[in-house]
Amino acid sequence: MRREVDEDTQIRPGGGAAGRLRQDARRNRTTVLRAARAVFRDRGLEATVQNVARRAGVSAATVHRRFPGRDALVRDLAEHAAAELTERFAELARTVPADLALERALRFVAAEAVATRVCAPDHRERFPERARALDEHVHRELHRLLASARAQGRISAAITDRDLRLATSAVAAAAAAEPDPERAGRAAQRLVTHFLRSFRSPD
């Protein structure tokens, strides 16, 4: 049985139910976005709202109520992914040495390149400005980690943003070139290892 909460239901002001309902609505929205991410990764952007609803365990009407159409869902999904990435990279910056934070961030980007390769070409073709904006967001976050690692002497001062872009471009190409997902993942991660070795400061 599907359990859904309709955030459009009228709530009297001043009651605790309103806060609970807003929390449930946010939770439902996050559930739909996560389901959409999984479905688009598996099927590409031609997946239907019904596919997303089925994965999320809600009705198609619930998805439509939160997202007027598939394009709106894709747009909000890109924004949600960017916010999650920023949070993940910030946590790395707080909790591990700067060079390790950069390594883990690059490995995450490599894994995402493999996971999203089914929908990536469609996304770039249908939403070119949004795809470029997401790429730039990723690079800004990676550059922050690179700058911190350089400042701490853990990455060579000669390494620039262009080197970082070369690394991510090579990783994306490796992920796209290999048909088998497991081999693609290994190839992408090997490239990350190669670049990181060249990035590190000599002892």
Disulfide bonds with the S-S distance in Angstrom:
none
